[in-house]
Amino acid sequence: MINYIQNPIEKYLNDLSSNKPAPGGGSASALVGCIGVSCLLMVANFTKNKIGYEKHQNRIKKIIKKLEKTRKELSDLVNKDVTAYEKVANAYKLPKNTEKEIKFRKKEIKKTLISALKIPKEILSKCLEIANIAEELSEIGNKNLITDVGCGIYFLKSCAEGAKLNIDINLKFLKDKNVIKKVEKETTGILKELEKNFKKTRKKVELEIRK
């Protein structure tokens, strides 16, 4: 298993654009999320110990700690998604010549799909955690970096939408009504909250740019 985070980005991009089963869109979504969080971290770090932002220093330090933690978690999900989908691909390659083989193959496919489904769900949850911080940074962060807050939320929005697509395709192949109903309810609620937050933050960023 290649640790893409510890390798040059060119290696990841080459593998992503190849005919390998992984990395794919789920892993790429996590990477885009890492970039979004990094943009926000830059804003927070440029606000830390900055003259004119003294009253926000305690909060900024907490934000930096949270963003660093989430960036690490999303980085791990870049690799975890690759591992999960390699297992899915291997399950589909299992033999299906006998009834026993067919039954075992079907069971393995379902098991690996359910396991893989956890990754984009976690990515989506991380986006929601950070969305509130992005909105806060648009208010208390260094105003010279307001466009970086905007870039951060757009990357996070892409990350969330990519994760949702990967959730949807997993559910399609699972064909389990109970799982589908439960996951769709969870993700729909998160996406609505995210969209509401993105709109508010984008508006604040655009207003600040026009000042």
C-alpha positions as a printed Julia matrix, in Angstrom:
211×3 Matrix{Float64}:
   0.0     0.0     0.0
   1.47    3.34   -1.09
   1.32    6.15    1.44
   0.38    8.91   -0.98
   0.61   11.66    1.61
   4.3    10.88    2.15
   5.07   10.73   -1.57
   5.39   13.53   -4.15
   2.01   14.82   -5.36
   3.02   13.83   -8.89
   2.92   10.14   -7.86
  -0.64   10.54   -6.61
  -1.78   12.44   -9.71
  -0.2     9.88  -12.04
  -1.94    7.0   -10.26
  -5.21    8.9   -10.08
  -5.17    9.43  -13.85
  -4.21    5.82  -14.63
  -6.42    2.75  -15.1
  -5.85    1.59  -11.52
  -9.0     1.01   -9.43
  -7.61    3.35   -6.76
  -7.0     6.15   -6.0
 -10.29    7.47   -7.28
 -12.81   10.18   -6.65
 -13.27    9.42   -2.96
  -9.58    9.7    -2.22
  -9.32   12.81   -4.38
 -12.21   14.37   -2.45
 -10.31   13.86    0.8
  -7.22   15.46   -0.75
  -9.25   18.46   -1.9
 -10.58   18.7     1.66
  -6.97   18.75    2.95
  -6.23   21.66    0.63
  -9.31   23.51    1.84
  -8.34   23.03    5.47
  -4.79   24.14    4.65
  -6.11   27.39    3.18
  -8.0    28.06    6.39
  -4.95   27.16    8.45
  -2.94   29.73    6.54
  -5.51   32.39    7.43
  -5.43   31.38   11.09
  -1.62   31.34   11.21
  -1.47   34.78    9.63
  -3.87   36.0    12.32
  -1.92   34.48   15.21
   0.05   37.15   17.13
  -1.01   39.74   14.56
  -1.41   43.37   15.65
  -5.05   44.38   15.47
  -6.32   40.9    16.26
  -5.29   40.7    19.91
  -8.79   40.02   21.23
  -9.15   36.93   19.03
  -5.87   35.23   19.93
  -7.27   32.62   22.33
  -9.87   31.57   19.81
  -7.4    31.58   16.92
  -5.07   29.21   18.79
  -7.96   26.79   19.35
  -8.92   27.04   15.68
  -5.36   26.23   14.6
  -5.31   23.17   16.84
  -8.63   21.94   15.44
  -7.66   22.57   11.83
  -4.34   20.77   12.23
  -6.14   17.75   13.7
  -8.72   17.67   10.91
  -6.12   18.06    8.18
  -4.28   15.02    9.58
  -7.55   13.06    9.66
  -8.38   13.95    6.06
  -4.82   13.06    5.02
  -5.32    9.62    6.55
  -8.61    9.27    4.67
  -6.8     9.85    1.35
  -4.94    6.59    1.96
  -7.8     4.78    3.7
 -10.07    5.32    0.71
  -7.45    3.77   -1.59
  -7.19    0.71    0.66
 -10.97    0.36    0.91
 -11.54    0.45   -2.84
  -8.7    -1.94   -3.55
 -10.6    -4.42   -1.35
 -13.82   -3.73   -3.28
 -12.01   -4.3    -6.59
 -10.55   -7.58   -5.29
 -13.97   -8.74   -4.15
 -15.38   -8.24   -7.66
 -12.5   -10.35   -9.04
 -13.45  -13.38   -6.94
 -14.46  -16.49   -8.92
 -18.15  -17.18   -9.6
 -18.16  -20.61  -11.18
 -20.16  -22.45   -8.52
 -23.1   -21.59   -6.28
 -20.75  -21.57   -3.3
 -18.35  -19.18   -5.04
 -21.18  -16.92   -6.16
 -22.59  -16.75   -2.64
 -19.16  -16.03   -1.12
 -18.37  -13.4    -3.77
 -21.69  -11.63   -3.16
 -21.06  -11.63    0.58
 -17.55  -10.2     0.16
 -18.72   -7.49   -2.23
 -21.38   -6.36    0.23
 -18.92   -6.43    3.14
 -16.28   -4.39    1.31
 -18.83   -1.88   -0.02
 -20.22   -1.27    3.46
 -16.69   -0.81    4.76
 -15.8     1.54    1.89
 -18.96    3.54    2.5
 -17.61    4.64    5.89
 -14.82    6.66    4.26
 -16.88    9.21    2.26
 -19.31    9.46    5.19
 -16.41   10.41    7.44
 -15.1    12.88    4.85
 -18.51   14.52    4.7
 -18.66   14.8     8.49
 -15.22   16.45    8.57
 -16.42   19.07    6.09
 -19.31   19.94    8.38
 -16.96   20.27   11.37
 -14.77   22.73    9.49
 -17.55   24.71    7.82
 -18.36   26.55   11.05
 -14.69   27.43   11.54
 -14.52   28.83    8.0
 -17.45   31.1     8.76
 -15.8    32.25   11.98
 -12.5    32.96   10.2
 -14.35   35.13    7.69
 -15.19   37.35   10.68
 -12.14   37.22   12.96
  -9.36   36.14   10.58
  -6.74   38.37    8.97
  -8.68   40.47    6.45
  -5.75   40.48    4.03
  -6.37   36.77    3.53
 -10.15   36.87    3.12
  -9.9    35.35   -0.37
  -8.09   32.36    1.16
 -11.1    31.81    3.41
 -13.17   31.83    0.22
 -10.85   29.37   -1.51
 -10.99   27.17    1.57
 -14.78   26.94    1.57
 -14.92   26.25   -2.18
 -12.44   23.39   -1.8
 -14.45   22.05    1.13
 -17.65   22.31   -0.88
 -16.07   20.27   -3.69
 -14.81   17.79   -1.13
 -18.3    17.36    0.34
 -19.99   16.99   -3.05
 -17.39   14.45   -4.17
 -17.87   12.46   -0.98
 -21.65   12.46   -1.5
 -21.26   11.09   -5.03
 -19.16    8.24   -3.68
 -21.77    7.54   -1.04
 -24.47    7.44   -3.71
 -22.6     4.98   -5.95
 -21.87    2.68   -3.02
 -25.53    2.66   -2.07
 -26.49    1.87   -5.66
 -24.32   -1.24   -5.73
 -25.3    -2.32   -2.2
 -29.01   -2.52   -3.09
 -29.89   -2.69    0.61
 -33.01   -0.62    1.25
 -32.46   -0.33    4.99
 -28.88    0.88    4.6
 -29.87    3.23    1.77
 -32.67    4.83    3.8
 -30.48    5.34    6.87
 -27.47    6.75    5.03
 -29.5     9.02    2.75
 -31.22   10.53    5.78
 -27.88   11.19    7.48
 -26.16   12.66    4.42
 -29.1    14.79    3.33
 -29.13   16.52    6.71
 -25.37   17.16    6.59
 -25.51   18.52    3.04
 -28.35   20.91    3.87
 -26.42   22.25    6.85
 -23.26   22.56    4.77
 -25.0    24.41    1.95
 -26.52   26.87    4.39
 -23.13   27.47    5.98
 -21.3    27.81    2.66
 -23.74   30.44    1.48
 -23.36   32.51    4.65
 -19.55   32.31    4.54
 -19.38   33.1     0.83
 -21.56   36.16    1.37
 -19.32   37.41    4.17
 -16.22   36.86    2.04
 -17.71   38.7    -0.93
 -18.81   41.64    1.24
 -15.33   41.93    2.74
 -13.71   41.88   -0.71
 -15.94   44.77   -1.86
 -15.06   47.0     1.11
